[in-house]
Amino acid sequence: MTRPFDPDRLMRWTLVLAAFAASAALWWPLPADANVRIKELAAVQGVRSNQLLGYGLVVGLDGTGDQATQSPNTTQSLQSLLQQLGVTLPPGVSLSPRNVAAVLVTAQLPAFAQPGQTIDITVSSMGNAKSLRGGTLIATPLKGADGQVYALAQGNLLVGGAGASAGGSKVQINHLSAGRIPEGATVERSVPTPLLDGDTLTLGVNASDFATAAAIAEVINRHHGDDTAVPMDGRSVRVKMPAQPGARLSFLAAIENLTVALQKPAARVVLNARTGSVIVNDAVTLGPCAVAHGSLSVTISTTPVVSQPNPFGAGQTVQAEKSDIAIAQQGGALISMPAGAKLADVVKALNSLGATPMDLLAILQAMKTAGALHAEIEVI
């Protein structure tokens, strides 16, 4: 049987969908009684990945490499490579190959990576090469922040794009001056971690919150005995560990899978000034207030005007431009916004203003200053 048309129900769905429309995204985190594993909330401090960087050459390009006149470092690097390989150029001979490009190679060395294992690398052109498609990266050492070599990279590039140019016309799909080499680097040196050092380890909480740190310590003590975990501050929990390495790893695996009942987070509104996004969590509340909002638009139109001299005059035809500027300002009525204790009430009140996402940035900041918005505002 067909359901009769209900305008009130349609209006309710419209308000819900409007909250997610355009750039103004409304997001609320997990409810107060949600259970989350500790591995999603914290990680062992000191156990992390490390950035690696290297400088190398990509060869085998189809005439799309660096130009010697604009990238002299490519020629110098190629000459240095040839000297290392035992090739000496005659005096006065200069190289200007178009199938070579100077690149920077970056990679992430994951925690516990051992010599002989492989990692993915990213290769990016640092000169004026048109494309790295079809190129081969020659052996490039990757160094860490301490200047030591931790991996050696080499392999054929995968560039997800294509391009062609002729007669001054050019077409291009995706980006051609950067590519990846899956498993393109071999680890040569491991990075020590504090996992087996001392009789305690520190769990670093992802977000600074005293309630979360206390809840993690409480759950660990409940399952593994009192005084096993002690919250040090809002970002760290110190945990006593077994002495044996095998028992320590099993203990960490058991701790990571313990679930923590999260409490309601602090009220927060995040404003992205670049995209106009507005993110409101479930703890935000509104106090009663009145808001007036109006918009100002400036329109500039330019019309070309041609000044033609007389037929027998000595003047010249001159082209000028005539600009018309118009300013329109819409009046904003004073809207009374009731107090809201739930996220649905806050969404309904903000939608009643009819403001654009960019206007909401200013409105929410003004409401915070007036004391009507009970939340912390963070601008990113």
C-alpha positions as CSV (number, residue, x, y, z in Angstrom):
1,M,0.0,0.0,0.0
2,T,1.3,3.4,-0.9
3,R,2.2,5.7,2.1
4,P,0.4,9.1,2.0
5,F,2.5,12.1,1.5
6,D,3.7,13.6,4.8
7,P,5.1,17.2,4.4
8,D,6.4,17.2,8.0
9,R,8.3,14.0,7.5
10,L,9.8,15.5,4.3
11,M,10.9,18.6,6.2
12,R,12.6,16.5,8.9
13,W,14.6,14.6,6.3
14,T,15.5,17.9,4.5
15,L,17.0,19.3,7.8
16,V,19.0,16.1,8.3
17,L,20.4,16.2,4.7
18,A,21.1,19.9,4.8
19,A,23.5,19.3,7.7
20,F,25.7,17.3,5.4
21,A,25.3,19.4,2.3
22,A,28.0,21.5,0.5
23,S,31.2,22.0,2.5
24,A,29.6,22.2,6.0
25,A,30.2,18.7,7.3
26,L,28.7,17.8,10.7
27,W,30.4,14.9,12.4
28,W,29.9,13.4,15.9
29,P,32.2,10.9,17.5
30,L,31.4,7.7,19.3
31,P,28.6,7.7,21.9
32,A,29.4,7.7,25.6
33,D,28.9,4.0,26.0
34,A,31.1,2.9,23.0
35,N,33.9,0.4,23.7
36,V,37.1,0.9,21.8
37,R,40.3,-1.2,21.9
38,I,43.4,0.3,23.4
39,K,45.3,-0.2,20.1
40,E,43.0,2.5,18.6
41,L,43.5,4.9,21.5
42,A,47.3,4.6,22.3
43,A,50.6,3.3,21.0
44,V,53.9,2.5,22.6
45,Q,56.1,5.6,22.8
46,G,59.3,5.4,20.8
47,V,57.9,2.7,18.5
48,R,57.3,4.6,15.3
49,S,58.3,4.9,11.7
50,N,61.2,7.1,10.5
51,Q,61.5,9.2,7.3
52,L,64.2,8.5,4.8
53,L,65.5,10.7,2.1
54,G,67.9,10.3,-0.9
55,Y,69.1,12.0,-4.0
56,G,69.4,10.0,-7.2
57,L,69.0,9.8,-11.0
58,V,66.3,8.3,-13.2
59,V,67.5,7.1,-16.5
60,G,65.8,5.6,-19.6
61,L,63.4,8.4,-20.2
62,D,62.1,9.0,-23.8
63,G,63.5,12.5,-24.2
64,T,61.5,13.9,-21.3
65,G,64.3,14.4,-18.8
66,D,66.0,17.5,-17.4
67,Q,67.4,20.2,-19.7
68,A,71.1,20.7,-19.0
69,T,70.9,24.5,-19.3
70,Q,68.2,24.8,-16.6
71,S,69.2,21.8,-14.4
72,P,73.1,21.8,-14.2
73,N,73.0,19.6,-11.2
74,T,71.7,16.7,-13.3
75,T,74.8,16.9,-15.6
76,Q,77.2,17.1,-12.6
77,S,75.5,14.1,-11.0
78,L,75.8,12.1,-14.2
79,Q,79.5,12.9,-14.7
80,S,80.1,11.9,-11.1
81,L,78.3,8.6,-11.6
82,L,80.3,7.9,-14.7
83,Q,83.6,8.6,-12.9
84,Q,82.5,6.1,-10.1
85,L,81.9,3.5,-12.8
86,G,85.4,4.1,-14.3
87,V,84.3,6.1,-17.3
88,T,86.4,9.3,-17.9
89,L,85.1,11.8,-20.4
90,P,87.6,13.6,-22.8
91,P,88.4,17.2,-21.8
92,G,86.0,19.8,-23.1
93,V,83.2,17.3,-23.6
94,S,79.9,18.2,-21.9
95,L,76.9,16.0,-21.4
96,S,73.4,17.2,-22.3
97,P,71.2,14.0,-22.2
98,R,67.5,14.4,-22.3
99,N,66.7,10.9,-20.9
100,V,68.1,11.6,-17.4
101,A,66.3,13.4,-14.5
102,A,67.5,14.3,-11.0
103,V,65.0,13.1,-8.4
104,L,64.4,13.0,-4.6
105,V,63.5,9.7,-3.2
106,T,61.5,9.5,0.0
107,A,60.4,6.5,2.1
108,Q,59.0,5.5,5.5
109,L,61.0,3.0,7.4
110,P,58.5,1.2,9.6
111,A,59.2,0.2,13.2
112,F,60.9,-3.2,13.6
113,A,62.1,-3.3,10.0
114,Q,65.0,-5.6,9.6
115,P,67.9,-5.8,7.1
116,G,66.8,-7.5,3.9
117,Q,63.2,-6.5,4.1
118,T,61.7,-4.2,1.4
119,I,59.8,-1.0,1.6
120,D,57.9,1.2,-0.8
121,I,59.5,4.4,-2.1
122,T,58.3,7.6,-3.8
123,V,60.3,9.3,-6.5
124,S,59.8,13.0,-7.3
125,S,61.5,15.1,-10.0
126,M,63.4,18.1,-8.7
127,G,64.3,19.6,-12.1
128,N,62.3,20.5,-15.2
129,A,61.7,17.0,-16.5
130,K,58.5,16.7,-18.4
131,S,57.7,13.1,-17.4
132,L,59.3,10.2,-15.4
133,R,57.2,7.6,-17.2
134,G,59.2,4.6,-18.2
135,G,62.3,5.6,-16.2
136,T,64.5,3.5,-14.0
137,L,65.9,4.7,-10.7
138,I,69.5,3.7,-10.3
139,A,71.0,2.7,-6.9
140,T,70.2,5.5,-4.4
141,P,71.2,5.4,-0.7
142,L,68.4,6.5,1.6
143,K,69.5,8.3,4.8
144,G,67.8,9.1,8.0
145,A,68.0,12.3,10.1
146,D,71.3,11.2,11.7
147,G,73.0,10.9,8.2
148,Q,73.3,7.2,8.3
149,V,72.2,5.0,5.3
150,Y,69.2,2.8,6.3
151,A,68.1,1.6,2.9
152,L,69.1,1.3,-0.8
153,A,66.6,2.1,-3.5
154,Q,66.5,1.0,-7.1
155,G,63.9,-0.1,-9.6
156,N,61.4,0.8,-12.4
157,L,59.0,3.6,-11.7
158,L,55.2,3.3,-11.9
159,V,53.7,6.7,-13.0
160,G,49.9,6.8,-13.0
161,G,49.5,9.2,-15.9
162,A,50.1,10.0,-19.5
163,G,50.7,13.0,-21.7
164,A,51.4,14.2,-25.2
165,S,52.3,17.5,-26.9
166,A,52.7,18.6,-30.5
167,G,52.5,21.9,-32.3
168,G,52.1,24.0,-29.2
169,S,49.2,21.9,-27.9
170,K,49.5,19.7,-24.9
171,V,47.3,17.2,-23.1
172,Q,48.1,15.5,-19.8
173,I,46.4,13.0,-17.5
174,N,47.4,13.0,-13.8
175,H,50.8,14.0,-12.6
176,L,53.9,12.8,-14.5
177,S,56.8,14.2,-12.5
178,A,56.3,11.8,-9.5
179,G,55.9,8.0,-9.2
180,R,56.3,5.1,-6.9
181,I,58.3,1.9,-6.8
182,P,56.5,-0.8,-4.7
183,E,59.1,-2.6,-2.6
184,G,61.7,-0.5,-4.3
185,A,64.1,-0.2,-1.4
186,T,66.0,-2.8,0.6
187,V,66.5,-2.1,4.3
188,E,70.2,-2.1,5.2
189,R,70.1,-1.2,8.9
190,S,67.4,-1.5,11.6
191,V,66.5,1.2,14.1
192,P,66.6,0.3,17.8
193,T,63.4,0.7,19.8
194,P,62.8,0.9,23.5
195,L,60.5,-2.1,23.4
196,L,62.8,-4.4,25.4
197,D,64.5,-1.7,27.5
198,G,63.7,-1.3,31.3
199,D,60.9,-2.8,33.3
200,T,58.3,-0.3,32.2
201,L,56.9,1.0,28.9
202,T,54.9,4.2,28.2
203,L,51.7,4.2,26.2
204,G,51.1,7.4,24.4
205,V,47.5,8.4,24.1
206,N,46.6,9.7,20.6
207,A,44.5,12.6,21.9
208,S,45.3,14.6,25.0
209,D,42.5,13.6,27.4
210,F,42.8,12.9,31.2
211,A,39.6,10.8,31.2
212,T,40.9,8.5,28.4
213,A,44.3,8.0,30.1
214,A,42.6,7.2,33.4
215,A,40.2,4.8,31.7
216,I,43.1,3.0,30.0
217,A,45.0,2.6,33.2
218,E,41.8,1.4,35.0
219,V,41.1,-1.3,32.4
220,I,44.7,-2.6,32.5
221,N,44.7,-2.8,36.3
222,R,41.4,-4.6,36.3
223,H,42.7,-7.4,34.1
224,H,46.4,-7.6,35.2
225,G,46.5,-6.5,38.8
226,D,46.6,-3.2,40.7
227,D,49.5,-0.8,40.1
228,T,50.2,-2.4,36.7
229,A,49.4,0.9,34.9
230,V,49.7,4.4,36.2
231,P,48.4,7.5,34.2
232,M,51.2,10.1,34.1
233,D,49.3,12.8,32.4
234,G,46.7,13.3,29.7
235,R,48.9,11.8,27.0
236,S,50.8,9.0,28.7
237,V,50.2,5.8,30.8
238,R,53.2,4.0,32.3
239,V,52.8,0.2,32.3
240,K,54.9,-2.4,34.2
241,M,56.2,-5.1,31.8
242,P,57.5,-8.7,32.2
243,A,61.2,-9.2,32.1
244,Q,61.3,-11.9,29.4
245,P,61.0,-10.7,25.8
246,G,58.5,-13.3,24.7
247,A,56.3,-12.7,27.7
248,R,56.6,-8.9,27.1
249,L,55.3,-9.2,23.6
250,S,52.4,-11.4,24.7
251,F,51.5,-9.0,27.4
252,L,51.5,-6.1,25.0
253,A,49.3,-8.0,22.6
254,A,46.8,-8.7,25.4
255,I,46.8,-5.1,26.5
256,E,46.1,-3.8,23.0
257,N,42.9,-5.8,22.7
258,L,41.4,-4.6,25.9
259,T,38.4,-2.4,25.4
260,V,37.8,0.9,27.0
261,A,34.4,2.6,27.6
262,L,34.9,6.1,26.3
263,Q,33.3,9.1,28.0
264,K,31.7,11.9,26.1
265,P,34.5,14.1,24.7
266,A,35.0,17.8,25.4
267,A,32.7,20.1,23.4
268,R,34.5,21.3,20.4
269,V,33.8,23.0,17.0
270,V,36.4,22.7,14.4
271,L,36.5,25.3,11.6
272,N,38.4,24.8,8.4
273,A,39.0,28.3,7.0
274,R,40.4,27.0,3.7
275,T,37.4,24.8,2.7
276,G,34.7,26.3,4.8
277,S,34.0,23.0,6.6
278,V,32.3,23.1,10.0
279,I,32.6,20.0,12.3
280,V,30.5,19.9,15.5
281,N,30.7,17.0,18.0
282,D,27.9,15.6,20.2
283,A,28.9,17.5,23.3
284,V,28.3,21.0,21.8
285,T,25.3,22.9,23.3
286,L,23.8,26.3,22.6
287,G,22.5,28.9,24.9
288,P,19.5,31.2,24.0
289,C,20.6,34.1,21.8
290,A,19.5,36.2,18.9
291,V,21.4,36.4,15.6
292,A,21.1,38.8,12.7
293,H,22.9,37.9,9.5
294,G,23.1,39.7,6.1
295,S,25.2,39.2,3.0
296,L,27.1,41.8,0.9
297,S,27.8,41.2,-2.8
298,V,29.9,43.3,-5.1
299,T,29.4,42.9,-8.9
300,I,31.9,44.3,-11.4
301,S,31.1,44.1,-15.1
302,T,33.5,45.3,-17.8
303,T,32.3,46.3,-21.3
304,P,34.7,46.9,-24.2
305,V,34.3,50.4,-25.8
306,V,35.9,51.2,-29.2
307,S,36.7,54.9,-30.1
308,Q,36.6,55.3,-33.9
309,P,38.1,58.6,-35.4
310,N,36.5,60.6,-38.2
311,P,37.0,59.2,-41.8
312,F,39.5,61.9,-42.7
313,G,40.9,62.4,-39.3
314,A,44.5,61.6,-38.3
315,G,43.6,59.7,-35.2
316,Q,43.7,56.0,-34.5
317,T,41.2,53.5,-33.4
318,V,41.5,53.0,-29.7
319,Q,39.9,50.3,-27.6
320,A,39.0,51.0,-24.0
321,E,37.0,49.3,-21.2
322,K,34.1,50.6,-19.2
323,S,33.6,49.1,-15.8
324,D,30.3,49.2,-13.9
325,I,30.3,48.4,-10.2
326,A,27.2,47.5,-8.2
327,I,26.9,46.7,-4.5
328,A,23.9,44.9,-3.1
329,Q,23.4,44.2,0.5
330,Q,20.6,41.9,1.8
331,G,19.0,42.8,5.1
332,G,19.3,40.3,7.9
333,A,16.4,39.9,10.3
334,L,17.1,39.2,13.9
335,I,16.5,35.5,14.5
336,S,15.8,34.1,18.0
337,M,17.7,30.9,18.6
338,P,16.5,28.7,21.5
339,A,18.8,26.8,23.8
340,G,19.9,23.4,22.5
341,A,21.2,20.5,24.6
342,K,21.4,17.9,21.8
343,L,23.2,17.8,18.5
344,A,20.0,17.7,16.6
345,D,18.8,20.9,18.3
346,V,22.1,22.6,17.4
347,V,21.9,21.5,13.8
348,K,18.3,22.8,13.5
349,A,19.2,26.2,15.1
350,L,22.2,26.7,12.7
351,N,20.2,25.7,9.7
352,S,17.5,28.2,10.6
353,L,20.0,31.0,9.9
354,G,20.2,30.1,6.2
355,A,23.9,31.0,6.2
356,T,26.6,29.6,3.9
357,P,29.4,27.4,5.4
358,M,31.8,30.3,5.2
359,D,29.4,32.6,7.0
360,L,29.0,30.0,9.7
361,L,32.7,30.4,10.6
362,A,32.1,34.1,11.6
363,I,28.7,33.4,13.2
364,L,30.0,30.6,15.4
365,Q,33.0,32.6,16.5
366,A,30.7,35.5,17.4
367,M,28.3,33.2,19.3
368,K,31.3,31.9,21.3
369,T,32.3,35.5,22.2
370,A,28.8,36.3,23.3
371,G,28.8,33.2,25.5
372,A,26.0,31.4,23.7
373,L,28.1,28.6,22.2
374,H,29.3,26.2,24.9
375,A,32.2,24.7,23.1
376,E,35.9,25.2,22.3
377,I,36.5,26.5,18.8
378,E,39.5,25.3,16.9
379,V,40.5,26.8,13.5
380,I,42.6,24.6,11.2
